[in-house]
Amino acid sequence: MSSTQTTLVPEPVKAAARQTKKLGYGFGRRFFLLIAVGVLWSVPAFWNVRYLWLMAAWDVCAVAAWLADLARLPRPGQLMVERTWGGAPSLSNNVEVTLTVENLGRTAVECRLLDDVPRALRRQPPWLMIKAPARDSSAATYTARPLERGDVKLGAAYLRYQSAARFAERWARADLAQTIRVFPDLEDA
């Protein structure tokens, strides 16, 4: 990459994640699986009412597992997200964009990220899966192909993350808003 091209590359943007809503958490797949298995206790309850108590005890255990998993998940502020550009965005040329998640928490997480990228750079916003170990970082890359010249505004990155237990899930947002300039095709010039 030439020195002229490196000056045209957008600066990296880094932000701490923050909670998106008042209740920025939910239930994972395994929680629903446990609840569904617990419903099976209602079948023998038609013949013996005591099985309803077993079903209730099972559901209490499922909720306790969910609460324990939610308590172990890092708070949104313990996740740092960074967007870096692999080159200068130029018209009709592919450019690699890397999202890095730094996990400052004590529990490894699997993040599903949505980067708010306008149609001027991609037809569909990219969904990335990143497994961020505890007190470490991990990254994933997607390709953008600018279709229009000029200034383009990018928005935040939205995260949904879970621990390996997958009972609870947290939702967060990292404000990575930036304006980049898409140049004419630099390779043809």
Backbone as a chain_set.jsonl record, in Angstrom:
{"seq": "MSSTQTTLVPEPVKAAARQTKKLGYGFGRRFFLLIAVGVLWSVPAFWNVRYLWLMAAWDVCAVAAWLADLARLPRPGQLMVERTWGGAPSLSNNVEVTLTVENLGRTAVECRLLDDVPRALRRQPPWLMIKAPARDSSAATYTARPLERGDVKLGAAYLRYQSAARFAERWARADLAQTIRVFPDLEDA", "coords": {"N": [[0.847, -1.163, 0.0], [0.625, 2.175, -0.89], [2.031, 5.312, 0.392], [0.293, 7.427, -0.058], [-2.146, 6.141, -0.278], [-2.436, 5.095, 2.303], [-2.97, 7.36, 3.81], [-5.499, 7.911, 3.027], [-7.076, 6.029, 4.124], [-9.745, 5.386, 6.311], [-9.808, 6.435, 9.757], [-9.434, 4.221, 12.569], [-12.232, 3.347, 14.667], [-13.26, 3.249, 18.006], [-15.223, 2.047, 20.683], [-16.843, 1.73, 23.849], [-19.232, -0.737, 24.653], [-22.712, -0.277, 25.34], [-25.723, -0.571, 27.252], [-28.691, -1.302, 25.447], [-31.443, -1.04, 25.876], [-33.883, -0.472, 28.502], [-34.242, -2.942, 29.804], [-31.812, -4.791, 29.004], [-31.449, -7.522, 28.291], [-32.105, -11.043, 27.78], [-33.596, -14.275, 27.139], [-31.848, -17.276, 26.411], [-31.451, -19.935, 23.938], [-31.158, -22.442, 25.211], [-32.455, -22.099, 27.626], [-35.152, -21.988, 26.858], [-35.365, -24.551, 25.836], [-35.042, -26.097, 28.173], [-37.373, -25.305, 29.553], [-39.308, -26.282, 27.804], [-38.844, -29.038, 28.035], [-39.57, -29.305, 30.668], [-42.313, -28.946, 30.504], [-43.157, -31.389, 29.685], [-43.592, -32.787, 32.008], [-46.181, -32.288, 32.594], [-47.79, -34.123, 31.293], [-47.878, -36.736, 32.664], [-49.194, -35.67, 34.796], [-51.895, -35.696, 34.419], [-52.748, -38.061, 35.443], [-51.644, -38.149, 37.979], [-51.458, -35.699, 40.324], [-49.189, -34.843, 41.604], [-47.083, -34.657, 39.847], [-47.242, -32.139, 38.794], [-46.034, -30.585, 40.726], [-43.424, -31.45, 40.372], [-42.969, -30.445, 37.824], [-43.139, -27.688, 38.363], [-40.942, -27.416, 40.109], [-38.893, -28.08, 38.351], [-39.085, -25.93, 36.526], [-38.418, -23.818, 38.225], [-35.75, -24.434, 38.689], [-34.765, -24.059, 36.092], [-35.128, -21.284, 35.766], [-33.411, -20.42, 37.794], [-30.963, -21.284, 36.748], [-30.857, -19.638, 34.514], [-30.701, -17.081, 35.754], [-28.223, -17.342, 37.069], [-26.497, -17.628, 34.876], [-26.901, -15.171, 33.617], [-25.852, -13.438, 35.539], [-23.169, -14.08, 35.351], [-22.412, -13.149, 32.853], [-20.52, -10.637, 31.133], [-20.883, -7.145, 31.855], [-22.328, -4.695, 29.619], [-20.526, -2.48, 29.35], [-18.061, -3.654, 29.677], [-17.26, -4.631, 27.306], [-15.437, -3.796, 24.501], [-15.598, -2.372, 21.328], [-14.212, -2.233, 18.106], [-13.835, -0.699, 14.935], [-12.028, -1.17, 12.033], [-10.405, -0.222, 9.001], [-9.27, -1.879, 6.105], [-8.152, -0.692, 3.921], [-8.25, 2.074, 1.597], [-11.491, 3.256, 0.961], [-12.801, 2.92, -2.166], [-14.554, 3.629, -5.186], [-16.447, 0.979, -6.449], [-14.611, -1.014, -5.688], [-13.493, -3.678, -3.656], [-13.198, -3.529, -0.112], [-11.735, -4.443, 2.929], [-13.264, -4.671, 6.087], [-12.806, -4.664, 9.506], [-14.099, -5.86, 12.509], [-13.462, -5.715, 15.88], [-13.742, -7.266, 18.994], [-13.153, -6.586, 22.28], [-12.975, -8.23, 25.219], [-13.357, -7.439, 28.445], [-14.284, -8.728, 30.599], [-14.753, -11.539, 32.938], [-15.712, -13.812, 31.824], [-15.873, -15.828, 28.956], [-17.354, -14.904, 25.861], [-19.783, -15.314, 23.263], [-20.353, -13.402, 20.575], [-22.818, -11.916, 18.555], [-22.746, -9.77, 16.018], [-24.052, -6.856, 14.489], [-23.276, -4.643, 12.065], [-23.927, -1.31, 11.428], [-24.191, -0.451, 8.426], [-24.499, 1.549, 5.559], [-26.466, 1.231, 2.495], [-24.925, 2.227, 0.465], [-22.465, 1.138, 0.771], [-22.767, -1.613, 1.146], [-25.04, -4.183, 0.149], [-26.555, -5.614, 2.037], [-26.665, -5.288, 5.576], [-23.831, -6.355, 7.475], [-23.675, -9.395, 9.346], [-21.859, -10.657, 11.96], [-20.07, -13.265, 13.626], [-18.414, -13.504, 16.624], [-16.169, -14.935, 18.812], [-15.203, -14.066, 21.856], [-12.652, -14.465, 24.047], [-12.289, -14.542, 27.656], [-10.985, -11.601, 29.097], [-9.556, -10.903, 26.781], [-9.213, -10.401, 23.205], [-10.961, -10.637, 20.056], [-11.542, -10.974, 16.529], [-13.427, -10.281, 13.503], [-14.004, -10.219, 9.974], [-15.486, -8.384, 7.285], [-16.55, -7.708, 3.895], [-16.726, -4.672, 2.159], [-18.176, -2.901, -0.542], [-17.999, -0.08, -2.091], [-20.545, 1.815, -3.692], [-21.203, 4.344, -4.352], [-19.785, 7.602, -4.768], [-18.273, 10.003, -2.498], [-19.173, 11.357, 0.751], [-19.966, 9.058, 3.302], [-22.048, 7.926, 5.847], [-21.594, 5.901, 8.64], [-23.071, 3.812, 11.116], [-23.793, 2.616, 14.419], [-22.568, -0.387, 16.083], [-24.297, -3.305, 16.79], [-24.763, -5.596, 19.399], [-25.358, -8.952, 20.388], [-24.916, -11.09, 22.935], [-23.722, -14.11, 24.489], [-22.888, -16.509, 27.048], [-21.005, -19.614, 27.212], [-22.857, -21.343, 28.281], [-25.374, -20.557, 27.368], [-27.905, -19.837, 28.436], [-28.756, -17.286, 29.17], [-28.898, -14.012, 27.638], [-27.392, -11.003, 26.569], [-27.952, -7.666, 25.371], [-26.433, -5.129, 23.509], [-24.963, -1.982, 22.483], [-22.54, -0.426, 20.497], [-21.264, 2.674, 19.979], [-20.157, 3.452, 17.07], [-20.171, 5.465, 15.231], [-19.253, 7.06, 12.282], [-17.975, 9.1, 9.632], [-17.069, 8.41, 6.419], [-15.024, 8.873, 3.513], [-15.683, 8.074, 0.231], [-13.716, 7.403, -2.442], [-12.92, 8.1, -5.959], [-12.35, 5.395, -8.295], [-9.367, 4.243, -7.395], [-7.528, 2.48, -8.413], [-7.868, 2.482, -11.203], [-7.215, 5.1, -11.702]], "CA": [[0.0, 0.0, 0.0], [1.444, 3.374, -0.975], [1.819, 6.263, 1.487], [-0.901, 8.213, -0.385], [-3.311, 5.332, 0.035], [-2.593, 4.946, 3.748], [-3.583, 8.579, 4.358], [-6.901, 7.912, 2.622], [-7.771, 4.997, 4.896], [-10.428, 5.968, 7.477], [-9.254, 6.149, 11.075], [-10.204, 3.245, 13.354], [-13.165, 3.899, 15.646], [-13.399, 2.311, 19.115], [-16.181, 2.509, 21.696], [-17.356, 0.747, 24.81], [-20.64, -1.069, 24.442], [-23.616, 0.174, 26.396], [-27.014, -1.249, 27.222], [-29.546, -0.695, 24.434], [-32.782, -0.781, 26.39], [-33.977, -0.542, 29.956], [-33.935, -4.348, 30.091], [-30.946, -5.19, 27.913], [-31.115, -8.94, 28.365], [-33.202, -11.941, 27.444], [-33.415, -15.707, 27.348], [-31.172, -18.001, 25.346], [-32.125, -21.144, 23.431], [-31.156, -23.546, 26.176], [-33.491, -21.832, 28.618], [-36.426, -22.427, 26.281], [-35.316, -26.01, 25.75], [-35.328, -26.615, 29.517], [-38.794, -25.063, 29.852], [-40.09, -27.228, 26.991], [-38.716, -30.359, 28.659], [-40.359, -29.245, 31.896], [-43.733, -29.086, 30.169], [-43.447, -32.822, 29.557], [-44.073, -33.273, 33.302], [-47.635, -32.109, 32.697], [-48.48, -35.292, 30.727], [-48.288, -37.678, 33.712], [-50.001, -34.971, 35.8], [-53.303, -36.039, 34.201], [-53.049, -39.217, 36.281], [-51.185, -37.908, 39.346], [-51.245, -34.255, 40.462], [-47.856, -34.593, 42.16], [-46.167, -34.321, 38.763], [-47.262, -30.679, 38.626], [-44.998, -30.074, 41.617], [-42.136, -31.714, 39.709], [-42.855, -29.479, 36.731], [-42.845, -26.39, 38.969], [-39.564, -27.464, 40.599], [-38.045, -28.049, 37.156], [-39.096, -24.562, 36.008], [-37.651, -22.987, 39.162], [-34.343, -24.723, 38.405], [-34.441, -23.415, 34.816], [-35.005, -19.842, 36.023], [-32.186, -20.24, 38.579], [-29.837, -21.425, 35.81], [-30.85, -18.412, 33.709], [-30.198, -15.988, 36.59], [-26.793, -17.562, 37.296], [-25.795, -17.337, 33.633], [-26.99, -13.724, 33.405], [-24.922, -12.802, 36.477], [-21.801, -14.345, 34.891], [-22.118, -12.418, 31.619], [-19.948, -9.31, 31.344], [-21.743, -5.981, 31.636], [-22.016, -4.125, 28.304], [-19.358, -1.61, 29.405], [-16.843, -4.457, 29.692], [-16.957, -5.018, 25.928], [-14.984, -2.702, 23.647], [-15.73, -2.748, 19.919], [-13.425, -1.356, 17.233], [-13.97, -0.897, 13.482], [-10.841, -0.718, 11.302], [-10.498, -0.365, 7.547], [-8.085, -2.497, 5.528], [-7.672, 0.109, 2.803], [-9.053, 3.256, 1.271], [-12.712, 2.895, 0.236], [-12.895, 3.552, -3.479], [-15.72, 3.232, -5.97], [-16.501, -0.34, -7.103], [-13.521, -1.891, -5.26], [-13.709, -4.28, -2.341], [-12.338, -3.118, 0.993], [-11.984, -5.262, 4.117], [-13.582, -3.956, 7.318], [-12.634, -5.588, 10.626], [-14.674, -5.521, 13.808], [-12.762, -6.389, 16.965], [-14.398, -7.193, 20.303], [-12.263, -6.807, 23.408], [-13.777, -8.634, 26.37], [-12.661, -7.144, 29.7], [-14.941, -9.508, 31.634], [-14.134, -12.787, 33.387], [-16.372, -14.931, 31.147], [-15.82, -15.793, 27.493], [-18.665, -14.678, 25.259], [-19.963, -15.44, 21.822], [-21.096, -12.215, 20.16], [-23.38, -11.788, 17.219], [-22.683, -8.331, 15.767], [-24.624, -6.25, 13.286], [-22.665, -3.338, 11.832], [-24.86, -0.427, 10.734], [-23.517, 0.0, 7.208], [-25.515, 1.945, 4.58], [-26.504, 0.527, 1.205], [-23.873, 2.754, -0.406], [-21.273, 0.301, 0.947], [-23.149, -3.031, 1.092], [-26.481, -4.401, -0.069], [-27.112, -6.071, 3.313], [-25.756, -5.065, 6.713], [-23.125, -7.602, 7.812], [-23.8, -10.077, 10.641], [-20.606, -11.35, 12.253], [-19.978, -14.046, 14.87], [-17.088, -13.361, 17.224], [-16.0, -15.549, 20.13], [-14.202, -13.272, 22.579], [-12.264, -15.087, 25.31], [-12.23, -13.65, 28.819], [-9.814, -10.719, 29.183], [-8.835, -11.001, 25.508], [-9.997, -9.861, 22.093], [-11.092, -11.459, 18.862], [-12.016, -10.128, 15.434], [-14.005, -10.869, 12.293], [-13.896, -9.286, 8.854], [-16.446, -8.454, 6.188], [-16.149, -6.937, 2.726], [-17.602, -3.588, 1.698], [-17.908, -2.518, -1.934], [-18.69, 1.203, -2.28], [-21.277, 1.975, -4.941], [-21.376, 5.781, -4.588], [-18.692, 8.452, -4.293], [-18.645, 11.038, -1.547], [-19.178, 11.033, 2.177], [-20.919, 8.029, 3.713], [-22.119, 7.833, 7.309], [-21.797, 4.585, 9.233], [-23.673, 3.923, 12.439], [-23.316, 1.827, 15.555], [-22.532, -1.85, 15.995], [-25.236, -3.878, 17.755], [-24.272, -6.89, 19.869], [-26.119, -9.911, 21.199], [-23.863, -11.995, 23.374], [-24.057, -15.176, 25.43], [-21.774, -17.339, 27.526], [-21.064, -20.972, 26.654], [-24.047, -22.022, 28.806], [-26.47, -20.139, 26.481], [-29.2, -19.675, 29.1], [-29.091, -15.865, 29.159], [-28.328, -13.234, 26.544], [-27.41, -9.549, 26.768], [-27.975, -6.856, 24.157], [-25.662, -3.905, 23.7], [-24.708, -1.155, 21.3], [-21.285, 0.329, 20.538], [-21.41, 3.828, 19.085], [-19.021, 3.54, 16.153], [-20.568, 6.378, 14.159], [-18.166, 7.748, 11.601], [-18.207, 9.48, 8.246], [-15.901, 8.091, 5.594], [-15.088, 9.412, 2.152], [-15.467, 7.097, -0.839], [-12.978, 8.064, -3.502], [-13.051, 7.452, -7.259], [-11.583, 4.157, -8.416], [-7.954, 4.596, -7.309], [-6.729, 1.559, -9.226], [-7.917, 2.947, -12.587], [-6.553, 6.401, -11.8]], "C": [[0.9, 1.235, 0.0], [1.13, 4.327, 0.171], [0.604, 7.137, 1.226], [-2.151, 7.436, 0.002], [-3.517, 5.177, 1.534], [-3.201, 6.186, 4.374], [-5.058, 8.661, 4.005], [-7.736, 6.899, 3.398], [-8.45, 5.656, 6.098], [-9.775, 5.534, 8.783], [-10.078, 5.062, 11.763], [-11.097, 3.967, 14.369], [-13.366, 2.836, 16.717], [-14.346, 2.902, 20.144], [-16.537, 1.362, 22.625], [-18.82, 0.494, 24.501], [-21.45, -0.513, 25.606], [-24.957, -0.507, 26.197], [-27.942, -0.534, 26.236], [-30.906, -0.285, 24.967], [-32.747, -0.807, 27.907], [-33.656, -1.954, 30.445], [-33.125, -4.884, 28.913], [-30.515, -6.632, 27.98], [-32.35, -9.765, 28.039], [-32.82, -13.384, 27.711], [-32.723, -16.316, 26.146], [-31.934, -19.258, 24.966], [-32.205, -22.259, 24.469], [-32.173, -23.335, 27.286], [-34.839, -22.327, 28.097], [-36.489, -23.942, 26.13], [-35.627, -26.636, 27.104], [-36.804, -26.431, 29.887], [-39.664, -26.041, 29.065], [-40.021, -28.634, 27.567], [-39.54, -30.404, 29.944], [-41.847, -29.396, 31.654], [-44.122, -30.56, 30.027], [-43.939, -33.424, 30.871], [-45.584, -33.104, 33.447], [-48.405, -33.313, 32.145], [-48.837, -36.299, 31.82], [-49.129, -37.005, 34.815], [-51.498, -35.216, 35.598], [-53.72, -37.211, 35.1], [-52.651, -39.002, 37.745], [-50.768, -36.436, 39.467], [-49.854, -33.919, 40.994], [-46.839, -34.213, 41.073], [-46.182, -32.83, 38.447], [-46.224, -30.027, 39.541], [-43.616, -30.312, 41.02], [-41.905, -30.727, 38.566], [-42.497, -28.098, 37.283], [-41.406, -26.341, 39.485], [-38.578, -27.391, 39.435], [-37.95, -26.624, 36.616], [-38.328, -23.607, 36.912], [-36.152, -23.202, 38.933], [-33.899, -24.055, 37.092], [-34.263, -21.907, 35.003], [-33.743, -19.556, 36.833], [-30.949, -20.35, 37.683], [-29.72, -20.18, 34.941], [-30.265, -17.246, 34.506], [-28.695, -16.121, 36.842], [-25.987, -17.23, 36.046], [-25.796, -15.835, 33.349], [-26.002, -12.991, 34.31], [-23.468, -12.985, 36.037], [-21.426, -13.546, 33.653], [-21.497, -11.06, 31.937], [-20.998, -8.218, 31.117], [-21.387, -5.384, 30.276], [-20.764, -3.244, 28.298], [-18.03, -2.347, 29.44], [-16.475, -4.992, 28.311], [-16.599, -3.769, 25.131], [-15.05, -3.197, 22.205], [-14.96, -1.726, 19.08], [-13.677, -1.728, 15.783], [-12.721, -0.33, 12.815], [-11.01, -1.048, 9.822], [-9.181, -0.911, 7.015], [-7.503, -1.729, 4.364], [-8.576, 1.307, 2.6], [-10.312, 2.816, 0.52], [-12.797, 3.661, -1.081], [-14.006, 2.886, -4.286], [-15.51, 1.896, -6.668], [-15.327, -1.257, -6.779], [-13.839, -2.429, -3.869], [-12.712, -3.735, -1.33], [-12.739, -3.943, 2.213], [-12.226, -4.352, 5.326], [-13.537, -4.98, 8.445], [-13.295, -5.027, 11.87], [-13.968, -6.374, 14.854], [-13.536, -6.187, 18.252], [-13.355, -7.526, 21.358], [-13.13, -7.053, 24.638], [-12.964, -8.41, 27.635], [-13.242, -7.937, 30.87], [-14.209, -10.8, 31.952], [-14.738, -14.009, 32.708], [-16.244, -14.762, 29.64], [-17.236, -15.641, 26.947], [-18.618, -14.951, 23.76], [-20.883, -14.31, 21.405], [-21.613, -12.373, 18.742], [-23.495, -10.291, 16.978], [-23.362, -7.965, 14.457], [-23.997, -4.879, 13.155], [-23.621, -2.518, 10.976], [-24.15, 0.238, 9.556], [-24.578, 0.359, 6.172], [-25.405, 1.166, 3.267], [-25.457, 1.047, 0.229], [-22.586, 1.933, -0.301], [-21.548, -1.193, 0.811], [-24.642, -3.136, 0.848], [-27.192, -4.774, 1.223], [-26.15, -5.713, 4.432], [-25.099, -6.391, 7.118], [-23.438, -8.087, 9.229], [-22.519, -10.858, 10.835], [-20.72, -12.112, 13.565], [-18.543, -13.935, 15.368], [-17.107, -14.022, 18.59], [-14.854, -14.827, 20.822], [-13.87, -13.948, 23.9], [-12.245, -14.058, 26.447], [-10.91, -12.895, 28.832], [-8.927, -10.799, 27.938], [-9.713, -10.404, 24.414], [-9.991, -10.838, 20.926], [-11.729, -10.593, 17.787], [-12.631, -10.958, 14.32], [-14.022, -9.78, 11.22], [-15.052, -9.487, 7.882], [-15.96, -7.544, 5.062], [-17.199, -5.885, 2.403], [-17.19, -3.254, 0.273], [-18.683, -1.228, -2.213], [-19.305, 1.319, -3.67], [-21.491, 3.438, -5.305], [-20.166, 6.528, -4.052], [-19.21, 9.431, -3.259], [-18.592, 10.55, -0.111], [-20.302, 10.063, 2.505], [-20.875, 7.931, 5.233], [-22.414, 6.403, 7.733], [-22.305, 4.781, 10.65], [-23.003, 3.033, 13.466], [-23.195, 0.348, 15.186], [-23.422, -2.376, 17.12], [-24.789, -5.289, 18.097], [-25.363, -7.658, 20.586], [-25.088, -10.932, 21.639], [-24.333, -12.91, 24.488], [-22.776, -15.836, 25.914], [-21.91, -18.718, 26.868], [-22.299, -21.724, 27.134], [-25.291, -21.718, 27.966], [-27.854, -20.12, 27.14], [-29.672, -18.232, 29.005], [-28.379, -15.171, 27.996], [-28.418, -11.759, 26.911], [-27.371, -8.867, 25.408], [-27.262, -5.554, 24.449], [-25.459, -3.199, 22.364], [-23.389, -0.43, 21.521], [-21.393, 1.451, 19.508], [-20.145, 4.019, 18.257], [-19.336, 4.47, 14.987], [-19.335, 7.067, 13.584], [-18.603, 8.086, 10.183], [-16.928, 9.192, 7.484], [-16.102, 8.706, 4.217], [-14.767, 8.297, 1.174], [-14.879, 7.85, -2.019], [-13.289, 7.421, -4.851], [-12.165, 6.208, -7.298], [-10.098, 4.494, -8.473], [-7.085, 3.703, -8.177], [-6.718, 1.985, -10.689], [-7.187, 4.264, -12.755], [-5.048, 6.208, -11.836]], "O": [[1.83, 1.328, 0.8], [0.108, 4.188, 0.844], [-0.062, 7.556, 2.172], [-3.1, 8.002, 0.544], [-4.658, 5.133, 1.995], [-3.891, 6.076, 5.387], [-5.797, 9.419, 4.634], [-8.965, 6.917, 3.329], [-7.805, 6.407, 6.83], [-9.26, 4.422, 8.903], [-11.291, 4.988, 11.563], [-10.763, 5.046, 14.859], [-13.611, 1.671, 16.405], [-14.291, 4.095, 20.446], [-16.533, 0.193, 22.239], [-19.555, 1.41, 24.131], [-20.935, -0.308, 26.705], [-25.279, -0.964, 25.1], [-27.977, 0.696, 26.195], [-31.459, 0.727, 24.537], [-31.725, -1.119, 28.518], [-32.887, -2.131, 31.39], [-33.692, -5.375, 27.938], [-29.346, -6.945, 27.753], [-33.474, -9.265, 28.024], [-31.852, -13.672, 28.413], [-32.974, -15.927, 25.005], [-32.936, -19.604, 25.591], [-33.226, -22.939, 24.577], [-32.7, -24.305, 27.831], [-35.577, -23.005, 28.813], [-37.554, -24.541, 26.28], [-36.391, -27.598, 27.181], [-37.408, -27.327, 30.476], [-40.643, -26.568, 29.594], [-41.024, -29.347, 27.587], [-40.138, -31.431, 30.265], [-42.566, -29.918, 32.505], [-45.28, -30.926, 30.227], [-44.621, -34.449, 30.867], [-46.196, -33.711, 34.326], [-49.569, -33.502, 32.499], [-49.999, -36.694, 31.91], [-49.705, -37.687, 35.662], [-52.289, -34.97, 36.508], [-54.887, -37.337, 35.47], [-53.244, -39.597, 38.646], [-49.839, -35.989, 38.794], [-49.399, -32.787, 40.831], [-45.855, -33.528, 41.351], [-45.216, -32.314, 37.884], [-45.606, -29.03, 39.168], [-42.732, -29.465, 41.148], [-40.793, -30.237, 38.367], [-41.64, -27.413, 36.724], [-40.725, -25.33, 39.315], [-37.551, -26.719, 39.525], [-36.86, -26.159, 36.283], [-37.662, -22.692, 36.428], [-35.375, -22.249, 38.981], [-32.781, -23.547, 37.001], [-33.332, -21.323, 34.447], [-33.07, -18.554, 36.588], [-29.995, -19.59, 37.847], [-28.615, -19.716, 34.661], [-29.427, -16.505, 33.993], [-27.974, -15.124, 36.829], [-24.921, -16.622, 36.136], [-24.792, -15.292, 32.889], [-25.38, -12.019, 33.882], [-22.626, -12.133, 36.322], [-20.245, -13.287, 33.422], [-21.898, -10.403, 32.898], [-21.89, -8.366, 30.281], [-20.256, -5.547, 29.817], [-20.012, -3.264, 27.324], [-16.978, -1.734, 29.254], [-15.494, -5.72, 28.164], [-17.363, -2.805, 25.092], [-14.611, -4.305, 21.899], [-15.044, -0.52, 19.312], [-13.729, -2.907, 15.432], [-12.389, 0.84, 13.0], [-11.667, -2.021, 9.452], [-8.107, -0.466, 7.419], [-6.44, -2.096, 3.864], [-9.538, 1.519, 3.339], [-10.213, 2.076, -0.459], [-12.858, 4.891, -1.099], [-14.338, 1.719, -4.074], [-14.527, 1.701, -7.383], [-15.069, -2.198, -7.53], [-14.382, -1.722, -3.021], [-11.543, -3.51, -1.643], [-13.924, -4.121, 2.495], [-11.489, -3.393, 5.555], [-14.155, -6.041, 8.351], [-13.082, -3.872, 12.239], [-13.888, -7.596, 14.728], [-13.942, -5.069, 18.57], [-12.751, -8.599, 21.339], [-13.915, -6.196, 25.044], [-11.984, -9.115, 27.874], [-12.756, -7.836, 31.997], [-13.194, -11.126, 31.338], [-14.32, -15.134, 32.986], [-16.48, -13.677, 29.109], [-18.192, -16.183, 27.502], [-17.584, -14.837, 23.102], [-22.041, -14.252, 21.818], [-20.931, -12.895, 17.86], [-24.26, -9.612, 17.663], [-23.255, -8.675, 13.457], [-24.164, -4.035, 14.036], [-24.072, -2.975, 9.926], [-23.591, 1.328, 9.672], [-25.478, -0.443, 5.922], [-24.388, 0.535, 2.978], [-25.135, 0.365, -0.744], [-21.72, 2.016, -1.171], [-20.668, -1.954, 0.409], [-25.416, -2.284, 1.286], [-28.302, -4.309, 1.48], [-24.936, -5.824, 4.258], [-25.752, -7.434, 7.103], [-23.464, -7.304, 10.179], [-22.13, -11.641, 9.967], [-21.383, -11.663, 14.5], [-17.59, -14.229, 14.647], [-17.954, -13.712, 19.427], [-13.694, -14.953, 20.432], [-14.719, -14.002, 24.79], [-12.192, -12.852, 26.206], [-9.849, -13.476, 28.606], [-7.701, -10.765, 28.035], [-10.829, -9.955, 24.68], [-9.146, -11.728, 20.826], [-12.38, -9.594, 18.093], [-12.394, -12.16, 14.205], [-14.05, -8.586, 11.521], [-15.531, -10.603, 7.681], [-15.07, -6.716, 5.258], [-18.397, -6.166, 2.375], [-16.012, -3.314, -0.078], [-19.872, -1.267, -2.53], [-18.687, 0.977, -4.678], [-21.908, 3.75, -6.42], [-19.591, 6.155, -3.029], [-20.413, 9.666, -3.148], [-18.047, 9.49, 0.195], [-21.436, 10.221, 2.051], [-19.801, 7.862, 5.831], [-23.357, 5.777, 7.249], [-22.009, 5.784, 11.3], [-21.81, 2.74, 13.387], [-23.652, -0.094, 14.132], [-23.309, -1.939, 18.265], [-24.474, -6.083, 17.211], [-26.185, -7.082, 21.3], [-24.452, -11.572, 20.802], [-25.192, -12.566, 25.301], [-21.725, -15.736, 25.28], [-22.818, -18.949, 26.069], [-22.749, -22.653, 26.463], [-26.18, -22.564, 27.872], [-28.861, -20.359, 26.473], [-30.857, -17.979, 28.784], [-27.397, -15.676, 27.452], [-29.408, -11.319, 27.495], [-26.841, -9.402, 24.435], [-27.458, -4.947, 25.502], [-25.738, -3.735, 21.291], [-23.146, 0.116, 22.597], [-21.589, 1.202, 18.318], [-19.19, 4.663, 18.691], [-18.825, 4.282, 13.882], [-18.492, 7.586, 14.317], [-19.483, 7.44, 9.614], [-15.849, 9.66, 7.846], [-17.225, 9.018, 3.819], [-13.722, 7.654, 1.266], [-15.467, 8.806, -2.526], [-13.854, 6.328, -4.901], [-11.326, 6.009, -6.419], [-9.617, 4.982, -9.496], [-6.019, 4.123, -8.629], [-5.69, 1.872, -11.357], [-6.608, 4.532, -13.808], [-4.302, 7.185, -11.918]]}, "num_chains": 1, "name": "protein.A"}
